[in-house]
């Protein structure tokens, strides 16, 4: 039996040891700027949806601005209204984590349907990987990477659905 232990960079190195260099994810401040300016209708439309003055929101999402700051509540509301989760993913990336959509409980569904859906999601993921690996003359493209990431997230969600279905079928503990 194998054991696998992960220790994050902040806790895995002593005070005198250098933390290894690694690629960091998209900067959260840049993600906020991109979310606000990439919203359909522009920053004016998003500001209206989140209840801010457009000029104030423009200043809050400007990474160069030192006087106005985007609060966590602002960031959550921007993502909720825009359905653009770049800020969330950027924050997770900066902290060496990933985000996946929460899995609702589907315990009432057909168990065989859940199993078939899981297998189909796995097949889609493997197909996306295969396409990227067989067509990588000059490396893997951003689109190939996005497609593989999308299908990986769908696969993880289907694993969650399957576990929720199985949990719903559990028998009760015998009473002592």
Helices and strands as residue ranges (DSSP letters): H 9-12, H 28-38, H 42-50, H 54-61, H 72-82, H 86-94, H 111-134, H 142-168
